[in-house]
């Protein structure tokens, strides 16, 4: 018999990137008394790994719980980036409602639409929270209309359309039900959660059913499955059957090792948990996302949507440059393979495949950001390797026609840049689908564009809009192949010989284009040292020193003025490399290089390709 657990609420916070989800969770934790008054607390305490803190983005969904008026509220903070959409889809299975956070100035953005659609499909109750109302340019009334229009576009039910609206400043720590109310604290939001988010339902007397929605991994404990108890109770040392809705062959008897519930920022060991509780389970090595743990004689798996397929792939290769092995701790193909396959423990949207050579692995993910975060993590751990330019994953339809992934891209730019952005995206096979002018005079452009058209475009976009443009994109299914186009109009400046770069050599090189290196850096033949102003590659000797004669002194060199080099970040370097280049990644350096280092071999390969083409 189904019953409601009134002492529990399960809610997820969903929003577009940078609309304040993690800051809001911080405040809910603070105001529910999780921290002592005198406790030192980091900002955005939920973003736990270094990359999340540095970039100010959430990559992994996080679980936490607070207590309010005798009710335990389990809160899940979800990522906003499209690349981590796989995370959002899964965690929504654990909750009965969502808090949709919308920036009071930016309004409903593409990502808002994506996560909201998922929530509505699962019939979740929605609370809309207009955040950052203390921004000087906030426009809450217009944003409410935008959100209601979005709900109608997504075919929300009458009940979902009748959702409550709150106005908050997560940073200042207050929420109100009406803009006329005096802001005090977050109590109105807590009260609204208790009132509108349904209590979890299930049959405590039935056989155990727990659907695993997230996997955590700990060096000491191994795999930890996180999920909600749908029916029955689950207890330590209980024997259960492990099943999977999409994989009928998976069926095994396992034993529950340890059981944890969330409280504040901690996991607390418990002996058993009942319907509606969100639990973490350790001790089961074979546990994966989408598995159901079932008790009783007739175990049945809970249906679970398939995880979205990756759309982009890169090759990870063992570094074979002349400087290989000098800066990294882990350099062999065995190290690389073990590390990539270990990543699959926690990242479900990732695919890793062996290729026909042991030196190279094909890694597929949801987007450039998804893969660059993995690369950055690996170099911090001491790995040294090379990566190729990201390429999109094509599919074929029934007639054998090639299909490619498409993106819906929303661009906000000042009016004077709109013309050049439209022409640049048209060159990359983008189609303009809509154009509107905002109250502040900026233009919003909506494009449908092949995913490969956005590879390497972000840097060009920021330069073209002088850093004022905002670009957001979201995967929009597969469509017939749109035809070839050129990724990069400029060629590379390439080092001609191995050695150390010197001012004299760099001075003559900088007339040819933009340099990526300064003096005193190790270079080798075939290494990219800059970008040519023209379309072809040029080989230069940057190690040459001036021949000294009686009339020339070496001190004359000091007068040469070098333009500071353009130091590329990891994302910029991945965007810059062309299909015949690799990026050498080590804990301390990023070097662009040609796949074929020897200039003669390179010419032969180009000649062969031209004959075949």
C-alpha positions as CSV (number, residue, x, y, z in Angstrom):
1,X,0.0,0.0,0.0
2,X,1.4,3.4,-1.0
3,X,2.0,6.0,1.6
4,X,3.6,9.4,1.6
5,X,6.6,10.3,3.7
6,X,5.8,13.7,5.0
7,X,9.1,14.2,6.8
8,X,11.1,14.1,3.5
9,X,11.2,16.3,0.4
10,X,13.5,15.6,-2.6
11,X,14.2,18.6,-4.8
12,X,16.8,19.4,-7.6
13,X,18.0,22.9,-8.5
14,X,18.1,23.4,-12.2
15,X,19.2,26.5,-14.2
16,X,21.3,27.8,-17.0
17,X,25.1,28.3,-16.4
18,X,26.0,31.0,-13.9
19,X,22.4,31.8,-12.8
20,X,23.4,31.1,-9.2
21,X,22.5,27.5,-8.4
22,X,25.5,26.7,-6.3
23,X,25.3,30.0,-4.4
24,X,21.7,29.4,-3.6
25,X,22.5,25.9,-2.1
26,X,25.2,27.6,0.0
27,X,22.6,29.9,1.5
28,X,20.1,27.1,2.2
29,X,22.8,25.3,4.0
30,X,23.8,28.4,6.0
31,X,20.3,29.3,7.0
32,X,19.2,25.8,8.0
33,X,22.0,25.8,10.6
34,X,24.3,23.3,8.9
35,X,27.3,25.5,9.7
36,X,28.1,26.7,13.2
37,X,27.9,30.5,13.5
38,X,31.6,30.9,13.9
39,X,32.5,28.3,11.2
40,X,34.7,29.4,8.3
41,X,32.9,28.4,5.1
42,X,34.3,28.6,1.6
43,X,32.2,30.4,-1.0
44,X,30.3,27.9,-3.3
45,X,31.0,25.1,-0.9
46,X,29.4,22.5,-3.2
47,X,31.9,23.0,-6.0
48,X,34.4,20.6,-4.6
49,X,37.1,20.0,-7.2
50,X,39.7,22.5,-8.3
51,X,38.5,23.0,-11.8
52,X,34.9,23.7,-10.6
53,X,36.3,26.4,-8.3
54,X,38.5,28.0,-10.8
55,X,36.0,28.2,-13.6
56,X,33.1,28.8,-11.4
57,X,31.1,26.0,-13.0
58,X,29.5,22.8,-11.6
59,X,30.5,19.7,-13.4
60,X,29.2,16.9,-11.2
61,X,25.8,16.9,-9.5
62,X,26.1,17.1,-5.7
63,X,23.8,15.8,-3.0
64,X,23.2,17.6,0.3
65,X,20.4,17.8,2.8
66,X,19.0,20.4,5.2
67,X,16.4,20.3,8.0
68,X,13.5,22.8,8.2
69,X,10.5,22.6,10.5
70,X,11.1,18.9,11.2
71,X,11.3,18.0,7.5
72,X,14.5,16.7,5.8
73,X,15.0,18.4,2.4
74,X,17.3,16.5,0.1
75,X,18.8,19.0,-2.4
76,X,20.7,18.1,-5.6
77,X,22.8,20.9,-7.2
78,X,23.0,20.1,-10.9
79,X,25.4,21.4,-13.7
80,X,24.1,24.0,-16.1
81,X,26.5,23.4,-19.1
82,X,25.0,21.4,-22.0
83,X,28.2,19.2,-22.0
84,X,27.1,17.8,-18.6
85,X,23.5,17.4,-19.5
86,X,23.9,13.7,-19.0
87,X,24.2,14.4,-15.3
88,X,21.0,16.4,-15.1
89,X,18.9,13.9,-16.9
90,X,19.8,11.2,-14.4
91,X,19.4,13.0,-11.1
92,X,15.9,14.2,-11.9
93,X,14.8,10.6,-11.4
94,X,15.6,11.0,-7.7
95,X,13.4,14.0,-7.0
96,X,9.7,14.9,-6.9
97,X,10.2,18.6,-7.9
98,X,12.6,21.2,-9.1
99,X,13.5,24.7,-8.3
100,X,14.0,26.5,-11.6
101,X,16.4,29.3,-11.1
102,X,16.4,32.2,-13.7
103,X,18.6,35.2,-13.8
104,X,16.5,38.4,-13.4
105,X,18.4,40.1,-16.2
106,X,19.3,37.3,-18.6
107,X,16.0,35.6,-18.4
108,X,15.2,32.2,-19.9
109,X,18.3,30.8,-21.7
110,X,18.8,27.7,-23.9
111,X,20.0,25.6,-21.0
112,X,16.9,26.6,-19.0
113,X,14.8,25.2,-21.8
114,X,16.7,21.9,-22.0
115,X,16.6,21.1,-18.2
116,X,13.0,22.3,-17.9
117,X,11.9,20.1,-20.7
118,X,13.4,17.1,-19.0
119,X,11.7,18.0,-15.7
120,X,8.3,18.5,-17.3
121,X,8.5,15.1,-19.1
122,X,9.0,13.5,-15.8
123,X,5.9,15.3,-14.4
124,X,7.9,17.0,-11.7
125,X,6.4,20.0,-9.8
126,X,8.2,23.3,-10.5
127,X,9.0,26.3,-8.3
128,X,10.3,29.2,-10.3
129,X,12.9,31.4,-8.5
130,X,13.9,34.6,-10.2
131,X,17.4,35.2,-8.8
132,X,19.8,38.2,-8.7
133,X,16.9,40.7,-8.3
134,X,19.3,43.1,-6.7
135,X,21.2,43.5,-10.1
136,X,20.8,47.1,-11.2
137,X,19.5,46.0,-14.7
138,X,17.1,43.3,-13.3
139,X,13.8,43.1,-15.1
140,X,11.8,40.5,-13.1
141,X,8.3,41.2,-14.6
142,X,9.5,40.6,-18.2
143,X,11.4,37.4,-17.0
144,X,8.2,36.0,-15.5
145,X,6.5,36.4,-18.9
146,X,9.5,34.7,-20.6
147,X,9.3,31.7,-18.2
148,X,5.5,31.4,-18.6
149,X,5.9,31.5,-22.4
150,X,8.6,28.8,-22.1
151,X,6.3,26.6,-20.0
152,X,3.6,26.9,-22.7
153,X,6.1,26.2,-25.5
154,X,7.1,23.0,-23.7
155,X,3.4,21.9,-23.3
156,X,3.3,22.1,-19.5
157,X,0.2,20.8,-17.8
158,X,-2.2,23.3,-16.2
159,X,-0.9,22.2,-12.8
160,X,2.7,22.9,-13.9
161,X,1.7,26.3,-15.4
162,X,0.2,27.3,-12.0
163,X,3.6,27.1,-10.4
164,X,4.7,29.5,-7.6
165,X,7.1,32.4,-8.4
166,X,9.7,33.7,-5.9
167,X,12.2,36.5,-6.1
168,X,15.6,36.0,-4.6
169,X,19.1,37.2,-4.2
170,X,21.1,34.0,-3.4
171,X,24.1,36.2,-2.8
172,X,22.4,38.3,-0.1
173,X,20.6,35.3,1.2
174,X,16.9,36.3,1.0
175,X,13.8,35.3,-1.0
176,X,10.3,36.9,-1.2
177,X,6.9,35.8,-2.6
178,X,6.2,39.3,-4.0
179,X,8.4,42.2,-5.0
180,X,6.6,44.4,-2.5
181,X,7.6,42.2,0.5
182,X,10.4,43.1,2.8
183,X,13.3,40.6,2.2
184,X,14.5,38.9,5.4
185,X,15.8,35.4,4.7
186,X,15.3,32.2,2.8
187,X,12.2,31.1,4.9
188,X,9.7,31.9,2.1
189,X,11.6,29.5,-0.2
190,X,11.7,26.7,2.4
191,X,8.0,27.2,3.1
192,X,7.2,27.0,-0.6
193,X,9.3,23.8,-1.0
194,X,7.3,22.1,1.8
195,X,4.0,23.4,0.4
196,X,4.4,22.7,-3.3
197,X,6.9,19.8,-3.7
198,X,5.1,16.6,-3.1
199,X,6.3,14.2,-0.4
200,X,7.9,11.0,-1.8
201,X,5.5,8.1,-2.2
202,X,6.0,4.4,-2.2
203,X,5.0,1.1,-0.5
204,X,7.2,0.5,2.6
205,X,5.8,-3.1,2.9
206,X,6.7,-4.0,-0.7
207,X,10.0,-5.6,-1.9
208,X,13.0,-3.3,-2.0
209,X,13.5,-1.2,-5.1
210,X,16.4,1.3,-5.4
211,X,17.2,2.9,-8.7
212,X,20.9,4.0,-9.0
213,X,21.1,7.5,-10.6
214,X,24.6,8.6,-9.9
215,X,27.9,6.9,-9.3
216,X,30.6,8.2,-7.0
217,X,34.1,6.7,-6.8
218,X,36.4,6.7,-3.9
219,X,40.0,5.2,-3.9
220,X,39.4,3.5,-0.6
221,X,35.8,2.3,-0.8
222,X,35.6,1.8,-4.6
223,X,32.3,2.4,-6.4
224,X,29.4,4.1,-4.5
225,X,25.9,4.0,-6.0
226,X,23.5,6.9,-5.1
227,X,19.8,6.6,-5.6
228,X,16.3,6.9,-4.1
229,X,14.5,4.1,-2.3
230,X,11.3,3.7,-4.4
231,X,9.7,0.9,-2.5
232,X,10.3,-1.2,0.6
233,X,13.3,-0.6,2.9
234,X,17.0,-1.3,2.4
235,X,19.4,-2.4,5.1
236,X,23.0,-3.2,5.6
237,X,24.0,-6.8,4.8
238,X,20.7,-7.3,3.0
239,X,21.0,-9.6,-0.1
240,X,19.4,-8.1,-3.2
241,X,19.3,-8.7,-7.0
242,X,21.0,-6.3,-9.3
243,X,19.1,-5.7,-12.6
244,X,19.2,-3.2,-15.5
245,X,16.1,-2.2,-17.5
246,X,18.1,-1.8,-20.8
247,X,20.3,-4.9,-20.3
248,X,18.3,-8.1,-19.7
249,X,21.4,-10.2,-19.3
250,X,22.5,-8.3,-16.2
251,X,21.3,-10.2,-13.1
252,X,23.3,-10.9,-10.1
253,X,22.9,-11.5,-6.3
254,X,24.8,-8.9,-4.3
255,X,25.1,-7.8,-0.7
256,X,24.7,-4.3,0.7
257,X,28.0,-3.3,2.3
258,X,27.5,0.1,3.8
259,X,24.6,2.5,3.6
260,X,24.8,6.3,4.0
261,X,22.3,9.1,4.0
262,X,23.2,12.8,3.3
263,X,23.1,15.4,6.0
264,X,24.5,18.9,5.3
265,X,27.8,18.2,3.5
266,X,28.4,14.9,5.2
267,X,27.5,11.3,4.5
268,X,26.2,9.6,7.6
269,X,26.2,5.8,8.0
270,X,22.8,4.3,8.6
271,X,21.6,0.8,9.3
272,X,18.6,1.0,7.1
273,X,16.6,3.5,5.0
274,X,12.9,3.6,3.9
275,X,10.8,4.9,1.0
276,X,11.8,8.3,-0.3
277,X,15.2,8.4,1.3
278,X,18.2,9.2,-1.0
279,X,21.0,6.8,-0.1
280,X,24.6,6.0,-1.0
281,X,25.5,2.4,-1.1
282,X,29.1,1.0,-1.1
283,X,30.4,-2.6,-1.4
284,X,29.0,-3.5,-4.8
285,X,31.8,-3.5,-7.4
286,X,29.5,-4.1,-10.4
287,X,27.1,-1.3,-9.7
288,X,26.4,1.1,-12.6
289,X,24.0,4.0,-13.4
290,X,20.6,2.8,-14.3
291,X,20.8,-0.4,-12.3
292,X,18.0,-1.3,-9.9
293,X,18.6,-3.1,-6.6
294,X,15.6,-5.4,-5.9
295,X,14.6,-7.5,-3.0
296,X,12.1,-10.4,-2.9
297,X,11.4,-13.4,-5.2
298,X,10.2,-11.5,-8.3
299,X,12.7,-8.6,-8.9
300,X,11.7,-6.0,-11.5
301,X,13.9,-3.3,-12.8
302,X,12.8,0.3,-12.9
303,X,12.7,1.9,-16.4
304,X,15.4,4.5,-16.9
305,X,16.0,6.7,-19.9
306,X,19.1,6.0,-22.0
307,X,21.9,8.4,-21.5
308,X,22.4,10.8,-24.4
309,X,25.0,9.7,-26.9
310,X,28.3,11.6,-27.3
311,X,28.6,13.9,-30.3
312,X,32.3,14.7,-30.4
313,X,35.5,12.6,-30.3
314,X,39.2,13.2,-29.9
315,X,42.2,10.8,-30.1
316,X,44.4,10.6,-27.0
317,X,47.9,9.4,-28.1
318,X,51.1,8.5,-26.3
319,X,53.4,11.5,-26.6
320,X,56.2,10.8,-29.2
321,X,57.7,14.2,-29.6
322,X,61.5,14.8,-29.1
323,X,60.7,16.2,-25.7
324,X,58.6,13.2,-24.6
325,X,58.9,11.9,-21.1
326,X,60.7,15.0,-19.7
327,X,57.9,16.7,-17.9
328,X,55.3,14.0,-17.1
329,X,55.1,11.3,-14.4
330,X,52.8,8.9,-16.4
331,X,53.8,8.6,-20.0
332,X,53.3,5.0,-21.3
333,X,50.3,3.7,-23.2
334,X,49.4,1.4,-20.2
335,X,49.2,4.5,-17.9
336,X,47.1,6.3,-20.4
337,X,44.7,3.4,-21.0
338,X,44.2,2.7,-17.3
339,X,43.4,6.3,-16.6
340,X,40.9,6.7,-19.4
341,X,39.1,3.5,-18.5
342,X,39.0,4.6,-14.8
343,X,37.2,7.8,-15.8
344,X,34.3,5.6,-17.1
345,X,33.7,4.7,-13.4
346,X,32.1,8.1,-12.8
347,X,31.4,9.7,-16.2
348,X,28.6,8.0,-18.0
349,X,28.5,10.3,-21.0
350,X,32.1,9.4,-21.9
351,X,33.1,6.6,-24.3
352,X,36.7,5.2,-24.6
353,X,37.7,2.8,-27.4
354,X,40.9,1.1,-28.2
355,X,42.1,1.7,-31.8
356,X,44.2,-0.5,-34.1
357,X,47.3,0.8,-32.4
358,X,48.1,0.5,-28.7
359,X,49.5,4.0,-28.8
360,X,46.1,5.7,-29.4
361,X,42.6,5.7,-27.8
362,X,39.4,7.3,-29.2
363,X,37.6,9.3,-26.5
364,X,34.1,10.5,-27.2
365,X,32.1,13.0,-25.1
366,X,29.3,15.6,-25.1
367,X,31.3,18.6,-26.2
368,X,34.6,20.4,-26.2
369,X,34.2,21.5,-22.6
370,X,33.5,17.9,-21.4
371,X,36.7,16.6,-23.0
372,X,38.9,19.6,-22.0
373,X,37.9,19.2,-18.3
374,X,39.2,15.5,-18.6
375,X,42.4,16.6,-20.2
376,X,43.0,19.3,-17.6
377,X,42.4,16.8,-14.8
378,X,44.8,14.4,-16.3
379,X,47.6,16.9,-16.7
380,X,47.2,18.0,-13.1
381,X,47.6,14.3,-12.1
382,X,51.0,14.2,-13.9
383,X,50.0,12.6,-17.2
384,X,51.8,13.5,-20.4
385,X,50.1,12.7,-23.8
386,X,48.9,14.2,-27.1
387,X,45.4,14.9,-28.3
388,X,44.0,15.4,-31.8
389,X,41.6,18.0,-33.1
390,X,38.0,17.3,-31.9
391,X,35.9,15.7,-34.6
392,X,32.1,15.2,-34.7
393,X,30.6,11.7,-34.7
394,X,28.5,11.1,-37.8
395,X,25.7,8.7,-38.1
396,X,24.0,7.1,-41.2
397,X,20.2,7.0,-41.9
398,X,18.4,4.0,-43.4
399,X,19.4,5.0,-46.9
400,X,23.1,5.3,-46.0
401,X,23.1,9.1,-46.1
402,X,25.5,10.8,-43.7
403,X,24.0,12.6,-40.8
404,X,25.8,15.1,-38.5
405,X,25.0,16.5,-35.0
406,X,23.4,20.0,-35.1
407,X,23.3,22.7,-32.4
408,X,20.9,25.4,-31.6
409,X,23.0,28.5,-30.8
410,X,21.9,31.6,-29.2
411,X,24.1,34.7,-29.5
412,X,23.8,38.0,-27.7
413,X,26.0,40.8,-29.2
414,X,26.0,44.6,-29.5
415,X,24.3,45.6,-32.7
416,X,27.5,46.7,-34.5
417,X,29.0,43.2,-34.4
418,X,25.8,41.3,-35.6
419,X,26.7,41.6,-39.3
420,X,30.1,40.1,-39.0
421,X,28.9,37.2,-36.7
422,X,26.1,36.3,-39.2
423,X,28.6,36.1,-42.1
424,X,31.1,34.1,-40.0
425,X,28.5,31.5,-38.9
426,X,27.0,31.4,-42.5
427,X,30.5,30.4,-43.7
428,X,30.4,27.6,-41.2
429,X,27.1,26.3,-42.6
430,X,25.0,28.1,-39.9
431,X,21.4,29.1,-40.7
432,X,19.9,32.2,-39.1
433,X,16.5,31.2,-37.6
434,X,15.6,34.3,-35.6
435,X,16.7,37.8,-34.7
436,X,15.4,40.1,-32.0
437,X,16.6,43.3,-30.3
438,X,16.7,43.5,-26.5
439,X,15.8,46.6,-24.5
440,X,19.5,47.5,-24.0
441,X,20.1,47.6,-27.7
442,X,21.9,44.3,-28.0
443,X,20.8,41.8,-30.7
444,X,19.9,38.1,-30.0
445,X,20.6,35.8,-32.9
446,X,19.3,32.2,-33.1
447,X,21.2,29.9,-35.4
448,X,20.9,26.2,-36.4
449,X,24.5,25.1,-37.1
450,X,26.4,21.8,-37.4
451,X,28.3,21.0,-34.2
452,X,31.6,21.0,-36.2
453,X,30.9,24.6,-37.2
454,X,31.3,25.6,-33.5
455,X,34.6,23.7,-33.1
456,X,37.3,26.4,-32.9
457,X,34.8,29.2,-33.2
458,X,34.7,30.5,-29.6
459,X,38.1,32.2,-29.8
460,X,37.3,33.9,-33.1
461,X,33.9,34.9,-31.7
462,X,35.3,36.7,-28.6
463,X,37.9,38.5,-30.8
464,X,35.2,39.6,-33.3
465,X,32.9,41.0,-30.6
466,X,35.8,42.5,-28.5
467,X,34.9,40.1,-25.7
468,X,31.3,41.5,-25.4
469,X,29.4,38.7,-27.0
470,X,27.7,35.8,-25.2
471,X,27.2,32.5,-27.0
472,X,25.2,29.5,-25.7
473,X,24.4,26.4,-27.7
474,X,22.5,23.2,-27.1
475,X,22.5,19.8,-29.0
476,X,19.5,19.7,-31.4
477,X,19.6,16.2,-32.9
478,X,21.1,14.9,-36.2
479,X,20.5,16.3,-39.7
480,X,21.8,15.5,-43.2
481,X,25.5,16.5,-43.7
482,X,25.7,20.2,-44.7
483,X,28.9,20.0,-46.8
484,X,32.6,20.8,-46.2
485,X,34.0,24.1,-45.1
486,X,37.4,25.4,-44.0
487,X,38.1,25.5,-40.2
488,X,41.0,27.9,-40.2
489,X,42.1,30.5,-42.7
490,X,45.6,31.1,-41.3
491,X,48.5,28.7,-41.4
492,X,51.0,27.9,-38.6
493,X,54.5,29.1,-38.0
494,X,56.6,26.0,-37.6
495,X,60.1,25.6,-36.0
496,X,62.6,24.4,-38.4
497,X,65.2,22.8,-36.1
498,X,65.5,21.7,-32.5
499,X,67.1,23.9,-29.8
500,X,66.2,26.8,-27.6
501,X,64.4,29.9,-29.0
502,X,66.5,33.1,-28.9
503,X,65.5,36.8,-29.2
504,X,67.3,37.3,-32.6
505,X,65.4,34.3,-34.2
506,X,62.1,35.3,-32.8
507,X,62.5,38.9,-33.8
508,X,62.6,38.1,-37.5
509,X,59.8,35.4,-37.0
510,X,57.3,37.9,-35.4
511,X,57.0,39.8,-38.7
512,X,55.3,36.8,-40.2
513,X,52.5,36.5,-37.7
514,X,51.6,36.0,-34.0
515,X,54.0,34.1,-31.8
516,X,53.0,31.6,-29.1
517,X,56.4,31.3,-27.5
518,X,59.0,33.7,-26.0
519,X,62.8,33.4,-25.8
520,X,64.5,30.6,-23.9
521,X,61.9,27.9,-24.7
522,X,62.7,24.4,-25.9
523,X,61.6,23.8,-29.5
524,X,61.9,21.0,-32.0
525,X,61.5,20.6,-35.7
526,X,57.8,20.4,-36.6
527,X,56.6,22.2,-33.5
528,X,54.0,25.1,-33.9
529,X,55.4,28.3,-32.6
530,X,52.8,30.8,-33.8
531,X,50.1,31.7,-36.3
532,X,50.9,32.9,-39.8
533,X,49.0,35.9,-41.1
534,X,48.5,34.1,-44.4
535,X,47.0,30.8,-45.3
536,X,50.1,28.6,-45.7
537,X,52.4,27.1,-43.1
538,X,55.9,28.6,-42.9
539,X,59.0,27.0,-41.4
540,X,61.3,29.3,-39.5
541,X,64.5,29.0,-37.6
542,X,64.0,30.6,-34.2
543,X,67.2,29.2,-32.7
544,X,69.5,31.1,-34.9
545,X,71.9,33.6,-33.3
546,X,73.6,36.5,-35.0
547,X,77.1,35.8,-36.3
548,X,79.5,38.1,-34.5
549,X,82.1,40.1,-36.4
550,X,84.4,42.9,-35.3
551,X,81.9,45.5,-36.2
552,X,78.9,43.9,-34.6
553,X,78.7,43.3,-30.8
554,X,76.5,40.8,-29.1
555,X,75.0,43.6,-27.0
556,X,73.3,45.1,-30.0
557,X,70.8,42.2,-29.7
558,X,69.4,43.6,-26.5
559,X,67.9,46.5,-28.4
560,X,65.5,44.1,-30.3
561,X,62.0,44.5,-29.0
562,X,59.8,41.4,-29.0
563,X,56.0,41.6,-28.9
564,X,54.8,39.6,-25.9
565,X,53.7,36.1,-27.2
566,X,50.1,35.0,-27.2
567,X,49.9,32.3,-24.5
568,X,47.1,29.9,-25.4
569,X,44.9,28.3,-22.7
570,X,44.0,24.6,-23.1
571,X,40.7,25.4,-24.8
572,X,42.3,27.9,-27.1
573,X,45.0,25.4,-28.1
574,X,42.4,22.7,-28.8
575,X,40.4,25.1,-30.9
576,X,43.5,26.3,-32.8
577,X,45.0,23.0,-33.9
578,X,44.1,21.8,-37.4
579,X,43.4,18.2,-38.5
580,X,47.1,17.6,-39.4
581,X,48.3,18.8,-36.0
582,X,48.4,17.5,-32.4
583,X,48.5,19.2,-29.0
584,X,51.2,17.9,-26.8
585,X,49.9,18.1,-23.2
586,X,52.2,17.8,-20.1
587,X,51.8,18.9,-16.5
588,X,53.8,22.1,-17.3
589,X,53.5,22.8,-21.0
590,X,51.1,22.8,-24.0
591,X,52.8,22.6,-27.3
592,X,51.2,22.6,-30.8
593,X,53.0,20.3,-33.3
594,X,52.5,18.7,-36.7
595,X,51.5,15.1,-36.7
596,X,54.4,14.4,-39.1
597,X,57.4,16.2,-37.7
598,X,59.9,15.7,-40.6
599,X,59.4,18.4,-43.2
600,X,60.2,16.1,-46.1
601,X,57.7,13.4,-45.0
602,X,55.1,16.2,-44.4
603,X,55.5,17.4,-48.0
604,X,55.2,13.8,-49.3
605,X,52.0,13.2,-47.3
606,X,50.5,16.5,-48.5
607,X,51.3,15.6,-52.1
608,X,49.7,12.2,-51.8
609,X,46.6,13.7,-50.2
610,X,46.3,16.2,-53.0
611,X,46.5,13.4,-55.6
612,X,43.8,11.4,-53.8
613,X,41.6,14.4,-53.2
